Amino acid sequence: YLIIGSNDTKNMIEIISPSRLHLTLIDMNAEIGRVDGGVGITLDSPHVRLLAEKSDKIEIIGTSPLADRMHMAAKAVLPSGDGIRIQIEEDMPAHVGLGSGTQSAVSAAAAVNELYGLGLSVRELAIAVGRGGTSGIGVAAFEKGGFIVDGGHKFSDKGAFSPSAASRADPAPVLFRHDFPDWDIVLALPDTQGAHDAKEVDIFKKECPIPIHEVQQVAHIILMQMMPAVLENDIESFGYAVNSLLTVGFKKREVELQSKSVRDVIEFMQDSGTYGAGMSSFGPAVYGFVDSRIQANQIKNDVQKMLDETIGGRVMITRANNSGAKISGA
C-alpha cells in the first residue's frame, strides 16, 4: 500500500480527494464464507479540496456537512497534544451515494499524516478512522483511483450484514483495479438523501441474506461482462452490465427503496441515449455513460429540467479519476 506520509513535515498542504460511484455490492448472502464485495468507479468531480496546517488545537474552517467527520478523523490520528487547522475549500454533498464519509475522513487523516510525518499508508489511515468496513471502494479510490473491484470480508470477521458506518472491519482487499475509459459520465444529484445511519442498518438486516442464485448472477455479470468491457474499452457491453445489475441482488433492493422521482431519472437516462445508467450506493445519485459530449450535454439538460420540475437537484458531466487523491504543498 502507498505510504503517503514521510518523515519530512510540511508547513501547509492541499488535498483533493475524489468522489466515487458504488455500482453494486456483490455477495450479501455469505454462504461460502465471505460477504460484501463491491464494484466502483472513481470520479474526478465532485471532490473534496482542503488546505491544512499545524495548529495548537483542531480547527475545521468552512460550513460543510463533512466538518464534524473531519474533526473526528483528525482527532483519531493526531499525536497527543498536537492540533490541525483544516480549511474546507470544496466539498461534496453527504448521504447521496458519492462516498463523502470515507473521502472526508481519510482526507483529514491524510492531512495530519502529511503535516506530522507519520508515514502511515492509506489503508492504515482508513482503519484508524473506521472506514471501509463494508466497501473497500472508497479507500482504494483515494489511494489509486480508477475502476475497482474489492473482495469483501470473511463473514466470521464481520459477523453481520451491515453498512460501513456500522462495521469495524478493515477495508476490503482490492481484487482488480484498472484505469477507467475516458467516457463522459452524466451525474444527477436529486435534492434528497439516501438511507444512512440507523435506517441503513435496518435495511441491511431486513433484506439480507440475498438469495444465492442472485449473488451468482451478479458475480457472473461483473466477471464475464463488466470487467472485460473496461479492459476492451467497450462502452456498449459495460452499459448493458450496469443496466443488468439494477435488476438483481442488493442493488435491486436499493433501487426499489427510492422515491418515484429518483427511479424516473434512472429510467429516463436509460431511455435517452446513455449506454447504461444506474444508481450509486443507496442513492440518490444517478449516473449514465455516454461517448459523445454533444449527447451528454443534451441528456444533462433534459435531466436538469426533469429535476427542476420535480424534487430539485443538479446535474453535471464528469469523468473518471485514474490517479486517486492529490496531495501537495500549498
TISEVO-797400 format. One record per residue (C-alpha): x, y, z negated. Coordinates in steps of 0.2 Angstrom, whole numbers. Each point is the difference from the previous one (the first is absolute). Layout:
@X:X&Y:Y&Z:Z $
...
***
This chain:
@X:0&Y:0&Z:0 $
@X:5&Y:18&Z:4 $
@X:9&Y:9&Z:-14 $
@X:-6&Y:18&Z:2 $
@X:9&Y:7&Z:-15 $
@X:18&Y:2&Z:-3 $
@X:12&Y:5&Z:-14 $
@X:1&Y:17&Z:8 $
@X:-13&Y:12&Z:-7 $
@X:-9&Y:14&Z:11 $
@X:-6&Y:17&Z:-5 $
@X:-16&Y:-1&Z:10 $
@X:-7&Y:-12&Z:11 $
@X:-15&Y:-2&Z:13 $
@X:-10&Y:-16&Z:2 $
@X:-12&Y:-3&Z:14 $
@X:-10&Y:-16&Z:-3 $
@X:-11&Y:-8&Z:13 $
@X:-18&Y:-6&Z:-1 $
@X:-5&Y:-17&Z:5 $
@X:-14&Y:-10&Z:8 $
@X:-5&Y:-16&Z:-9 $
@X:-8&Y:-11&Z:13 $
@X:-5&Y:-14&Z:-10 $
@X:4&Y:-11&Z:-15 $
@X:4&Y:-18&Z:6 $
@X:-4&Y:-13&Z:-13 $
@X:-12&Y:4&Z:-14 $
@X:-4&Y:-19&Z:-3 $
@X:17&Y:-6&Z:-8 $
@X:-4&Y:-18&Z:3 $
@X:18&Y:-4&Z:6 $
@X:8&Y:10&Z:-14 $
@X:2&Y:18&Z:6 $
@X:-11&Y:15&Z:1 $
@X:-1&Y:17&Z:8 $
@X:11&Y:2&Z:15 $
@X:-3&Y:14&Z:11 $
@X:3&Y:9&Z:17 $
@X:4&Y:19&Z:2 $
@X:6&Y:14&Z:10 $
@X:10&Y:15&Z:-6 $
@X:-6&Y:17&Z:6 $
@X:10&Y:15&Z:4 $
@X:-15&Y:11&Z:-7 $
@X:-8&Y:4&Z:-11 $
@X:15&Y:-1&Z:-12 $
@X:6&Y:6&Z:-17 $
@X:14&Y:13&Z:0 $
@X:7&Y:6&Z:-16 $
@X:15&Y:10&Z:-7 $
@X:8&Y:-5&Z:-16 $
@X:14&Y:6&Z:-12 $
@X:6&Y:-4&Z:-17 $
@X:-9&Y:9&Z:-15 $
@X:-1&Y:-2&Z:-18 $
@X:-18&Y:-7&Z:0 $
@X:-11&Y:-8&Z:13 $
@X:-9&Y:13&Z:11 $
@X:-11&Y:-4&Z:15 $
@X:-4&Y:16&Z:9 $
@X:-14&Y:1&Z:13 $
@X:-19&Y:-4&Z:-1 $
@X:-1&Y:-18&Z:6 $
@X:-10&Y:-15&Z:-5 $
@X:17&Y:-9&Z:0 $
@X:8&Y:11&Z:-13 $
@X:-5&Y:-11&Z:-15 $
@X:7&Y:-16&Z:8 $
@X:16&Y:9&Z:4 $
@X:2&Y:6&Z:-18 $
@X:-3&Y:-18&Z:-6 $
@X:12&Y:-7&Z:13 $
@X:14&Y:12&Z:-4 $
@X:-2&Y:-3&Z:-19 $
@X:2&Y:-19&Z:3 $
@X:17&Y:2&Z:8 $
@X:8&Y:15&Z:-8 $
@X:15&Y:-2&Z:-11 $
@X:-5&Y:4&Z:-18 $
@X:0&Y:19&Z:-4 $
@X:1&Y:5&Z:19 $
@X:-13&Y:8&Z:10 $
@X:-5&Y:5&Z:18 $
@X:-9&Y:13&Z:9 $
@X:-9&Y:-6&Z:16 $
@X:-8&Y:13&Z:12 $
@X:-14&Y:-9&Z:10 $
@X:1&Y:8&Z:17 $
@X:-11&Y:-12&Z:10 $
@X:-11&Y:-14&Z:-6 $
@X:-13&Y:-12&Z:6 $
@X:-18&Y:-3&Z:-6 $
@X:-2&Y:-13&Z:-14 $
@X:-11&Y:-16&Z:1 $
@X:-3&Y:1&Z:19 $
@X:11&Y:-16&Z:5 $
@X:16&Y:9&Z:4 $
@X:11&Y:-6&Z:-15 $
@X:1&Y:16&Z:-9 $
@X:2&Y:-8&Z:-17 $
@X:16&Y:-10&Z:5 $
@X:8&Y:14&Z:11 $
@X:-2&Y:13&Z:-14 $
@X:6&Y:-11&Z:-14 $
@X:15&Y:-7&Z:10 $
@X:4&Y:18&Z:6 $
@X:1&Y:7&Z:-17 $
@X:10&Y:-15&Z:-6 $
@X:12&Y:2&Z:15 $
@X:2&Y:18&Z:-4 $
@X:6&Y:-4&Z:-18 $
@X:11&Y:-14&Z:7 $
@X:8&Y:12&Z:12 $
@X:3&Y:15&Z:-12 $
@X:7&Y:-11&Z:-14 $
@X:9&Y:-12&Z:11 $
@X:-8&Y:-15&Z:-7 $
@X:4&Y:-11&Z:15 $
@X:-17&Y:-10&Z:-1 $
@X:-7&Y:-8&Z:16 $
@X:-18&Y:4&Z:6 $
@X:-6&Y:-17&Z:-6 $
@X:7&Y:4&Z:-18 $
@X:-8&Y:17&Z:0 $
@X:-17&Y:-8&Z:6 $
@X:1&Y:-13&Z:-15 $
@X:5&Y:14&Z:-12 $
@X:-16&Y:10&Z:5 $
@X:-11&Y:-15&Z:1 $
@X:-4&Y:0&Z:19 $
@X:-1&Y:-14&Z:12 $
@X:-10&Y:-12&Z:-11 $
@X:-12&Y:-5&Z:14 $
@X:8&Y:7&Z:16 $
@X:18&Y:1&Z:5 $
@X:-4&Y:11&Z:15 $
@X:1&Y:17&Z:-9 $
@X:17&Y:-3&Z:-8 $
@X:7&Y:-7&Z:17 $
@X:-7&Y:15&Z:9 $
@X:10&Y:11&Z:-11 $
@X:15&Y:-10&Z:2 $
@X:1&Y:-4&Z:18 $
@X:-16&Y:5&Z:9 $
@X:-7&Y:-9&Z:15 $
@X:-12&Y:-14&Z:2 $
@X:0&Y:-11&Z:-16 $
@X:-6&Y:-17&Z:-5 $
@X:2&Y:-5&Z:-18 $
@X:-1&Y:-17&Z:-8 $
@X:-11&Y:4&Z:-16 $
@X:4&Y:-8&Z:-17 $
@X:0&Y:-17&Z:-8 $
@X:-18&Y:-1&Z:-8 $
@X:8&Y:-8&Z:-16 $
@X:10&Y:17&Z:-2 $
@X:-15&Y:11&Z:3 $
@X:-13&Y:-10&Z:-8 $
@X:-15&Y:9&Z:8 $
@X:-7&Y:8&Z:16 $
@X:3&Y:18&Z:-4 $
@X:5&Y:17&Z:9 $
@X:17&Y:7&Z:-2 $
@X:-5&Y:13&Z:-13 $
@X:-6&Y:-14&Z:-11 $
@X:15&Y:-12&Z:3 $
@X:17&Y:0&Z:-8 $
@X:7&Y:-12&Z:13 $
@X:16&Y:5&Z:9 $
@X:-1&Y:6&Z:18 $
@X:-4&Y:-14&Z:13 $
@X:15&Y:-6&Z:11 $
@X:0&Y:6&Z:18 $
@X:-1&Y:-14&Z:12 $
@X:0&Y:10&Z:16 $
@X:5&Y:18&Z:4 $
@X:1&Y:8&Z:18 $
@X:0&Y:17&Z:7 $
@X:-18&Y:4&Z:5 $
@X:-3&Y:5&Z:18 $
@X:-2&Y:18&Z:5 $
@X:-19&Y:0&Z:1 $
@X:-11&Y:14&Z:-5 $
@X:-10&Y:-3&Z:-15 $
@X:-16&Y:9&Z:-3 $
@X:-3&Y:2&Z:-18 $
@X:-17&Y:5&Z:-8 $
@X:-1&Y:5&Z:-18 $
@X:-19&Y:1&Z:-5 $
@X:-3&Y:12&Z:-14 $
@X:-3&Y:-14&Z:-13 $
@X:11&Y:-12&Z:-10 $
@X:2&Y:-19&Z:0 $
@X:-2&Y:-12&Z:-15 $
@X:13&Y:3&Z:-13 $
@X:3&Y:-3&Z:-19 $
@X:-13&Y:-11&Z:-8 $
@X:-11&Y:-1&Z:15 $
@X:14&Y:-7&Z:10 $
@X:4&Y:-13&Z:-13 $
@X:-18&Y:-5&Z:-1 $
@X:0&Y:-3&Z:19 $
@X:15&Y:-11&Z:0 $
@X:-9&Y:-11&Z:-14 $
@X:-16&Y:-1&Z:9 $
@X:6&Y:-4&Z:18 $
@X:14&Y:-11&Z:-4 $
@X:5&Y:-14&Z:4 $
@X:-3&Y:2&Z:18 $
@X:-5&Y:-16&Z:9 $
@X:16&Y:-9&Z:6 $
@X:-6&Y:-2&Z:18 $
@X:-1&Y:19&Z:1 $
@X:18&Y:2&Z:-7 $
@X:6&Y:-12&Z:13 $
@X:-8&Y:10&Z:13 $
@X:8&Y:16&Z:-6 $
@X:17&Y:-8&Z:0 $
@X:-2&Y:-7&Z:17 $
@X:-5&Y:18&Z:7 $
@X:15&Y:8&Z:-8 $
@X:13&Y:-13&Z:4 $
@X:-5&Y:-5&Z:18 $
@X:-7&Y:16&Z:6 $
@X:4&Y:16&Z:-10 $
@X:18&Y:-3&Z:-3 $
@X:4&Y:-6&Z:18 $
@X:-9&Y:16&Z:6 $
@X:11&Y:11&Z:-10 $
@X:16&Y:-9&Z:7 $
@X:-7&Y:1&Z:18 $
@X:-7&Y:18&Z:-1 $
@X:-17&Y:-7&Z:5 $
@X:-13&Y:12&Z:-6 $
@X:-15&Y:-9&Z:7 $
@X:4&Y:-16&Z:-10 $
@X:5&Y:10&Z:-15 $
@X:-17&Y:9&Z:1 $
@X:-10&Y:-16&Z:2 $
@X:9&Y:-7&Z:-16 $
@X:-5&Y:16&Z:-10 $
@X:-18&Y:-1&Z:6 $
@X:0&Y:-19&Z:-5 $
@X:6&Y:3&Z:-17 $
@X:-15&Y:11&Z:-4 $
@X:-11&Y:-15&Z:2 $
@X:8&Y:-13&Z:-12 $
@X:8&Y:-1&Z:-17 $
@X:2&Y:13&Z:-14 $
@X:0&Y:14&Z:13 $
@X:-17&Y:-5&Z:6 $
@X:-6&Y:3&Z:-18 $
@X:9&Y:16&Z:-1 $
@X:-9&Y:7&Z:15 $
@X:-17&Y:-6&Z:-5 $
@X:2&Y:10&Z:-16 $
@X:2&Y:16&Z:9 $
@X:-14&Y:13&Z:3 $
@X:-9&Y:0&Z:17 $
@X:9&Y:16&Z:5 $
@X:17&Y:-9&Z:-2 $
@X:-5&Y:-16&Z:9 $
@X:-7&Y:11&Z:14 $
@X:17&Y:8&Z:3 $
@X:8&Y:-17&Z:1 $
@X:-13&Y:-6&Z:13 $
@X:1&Y:17&Z:10 $
@X:19&Y:-1&Z:1 $
@X:-1&Y:-18&Z:6 $
@X:-12&Y:5&Z:13 $
@X:8&Y:16&Z:6 $
@X:16&Y:-6&Z:8 $
@X:12&Y:-5&Z:-14 $
@X:8&Y:-17&Z:2 $
@X:-5&Y:-5&Z:-17 $
@X:-6&Y:10&Z:-16 $
@X:-1&Y:-5&Z:-18 $
@X:0&Y:6&Z:-18 $
@X:15&Y:2&Z:-11 $
@X:-1&Y:-9&Z:-17 $
@X:-16&Y:4&Z:-9 $
@X:-3&Y:15&Z:11 $
@X:-7&Y:12&Z:5 $
@X:15&Y:3&Z:12 $
@X:-4&Y:-6&Z:17 $
@X:13&Y:-2&Z:14 $
@X:0&Y:-4&Z:18 $
@X:14&Y:-4&Z:13 $
@X:2&Y:9&Z:16 $
@X:13&Y:1&Z:14 $
@X:-5&Y:16&Z:8 $
@X:1&Y:17&Z:-9 $
@X:-14&Y:7&Z:11 $
@X:-11&Y:-14&Z:-6 $
@X:6&Y:2&Z:-18 $
@X:-5&Y:18&Z:0 $
@X:-17&Y:-4&Z:7 $
@X:-3&Y:-13&Z:-13 $
@X:6&Y:11&Z:-14 $
@X:-12&Y:14&Z:5 $
@X:-14&Y:-11&Z:2 $
@X:3&Y:-8&Z:-17 $
@X:2&Y:17&Z:-8 $
@X:-17&Y:5&Z:6 $
@X:-7&Y:-15&Z:-6 $
@X:7&Y:3&Z:-18 $
@X:-5&Y:18&Z:1 $
@X:-18&Y:-5&Z:3 $
@X:0&Y:-13&Z:-14 $
@X:11&Y:-2&Z:-16 $
@X:14&Y:12&Z:5 $
@X:19&Y:-3&Z:1 $
@X:14&Y:2&Z:13 $
@X:8&Y:-9&Z:14 $
@X:18&Y:0&Z:6 $
@X:12&Y:-8&Z:12 $
@X:15&Y:-8&Z:-7 $
@X:13&Y:-14&Z:4 $
@X:10&Y:-13&Z:-9 $
@X:15&Y:4&Z:-11 $
@X:14&Y:-13&Z:3 $
@X:12&Y:7&Z:-12 $
@X:-8&Y:2&Z:-17 $
@X:2&Y:14&Z:-13 $
@X:12&Y:14&Z:4 $
@X:11&Y:5&Z:-15 $
@X:12&Y:15&Z:2 $
@X:8&Y:15&Z:-8 $
@X:-11&Y:15&Z:1 $
***
